[in-house]
């Protein structure tokens, strides 16, 4: 039997690049599809081991043919497009392009296994923790709303056309290879990056809220666990499933960098769309045999090492 042929859409990105590396470790024949080469450095250590397609997902067609496994890791990543006069950005990236992919698979590779990357933002502010797949979905912004819509597109195509589709809801993922950091996206990575530059950490609400952070390599391994053993009638949350106050994470960053913490008030828009507390129930994932391997402290140390390694190149 030949090796698994795997296509990772968005495979040059933060989670996608780690997933590509993990697939290679598992012996997969990996192809990465990306709309640009801007994040090519994320796969620099193994670039010669993967095939690369540079193409926008909106234009996808028979490129999906011949694969055993497709991961769609592409999409928008924050809630801010609506106040930046780009409300259709989320619809285009999360809805229109998801339909384009589903149509291509229906036409050119109907029996492929598709794993769709969604987000805990679809839940909004949960009324009870931990969150399960049966918890209410009430997104607070267009990002979460369009991701939830895309989940429903996947469910509809799965039911109507008998396609093999899995939905993964990522919690807060952090770690190495996250280059597009800022206060709007990858906020914890941004704090770590600023700390590596000796700048103080600006913290909302004294960090007195629960968040479900997971190191990126553990998230990538969870994706493959679902691909290998998962049930496509189950929505899988990709998170540690632990009650950890965000302040505890910030304290670990301070321990390793020595920077100060400055309390600040969150902007009004964040108050309207920000999620207060979130912890997932990852028991369906653990029942497949997955366990996180990287502690939060170790993950923070690895992320610090990453930003220090690129300082003077793309940091700062």
Secondary structure, DSSP 8 states (H G I E B T S, - for coil): ----EEEEETTTSHHHHHHHHHHHHTT-EEEEEES-STTGGGGGGGGGGSEEEE--GGG--GGGTT-SEEEE--S---SGGGGTT-HHHHIIIIIIHHHHHHHHHHHH-TT-EEEEEEEGGGG-S-SSSSB-TTS----SSHHHHHHHHHHHHHHHHHHHHT-EEEEEEE-EEE-TT--S--SSSSHHHHHHHHHHTT--EEEEGGG-SB--EEEHHHHHHHHHHHHHH--TTSEEEES-----BHHHHHHHHHHHH---EEEE---HHHHHH------B--HHHHTTT----S-HHHHHHHHHHHHHHHBTTTB-
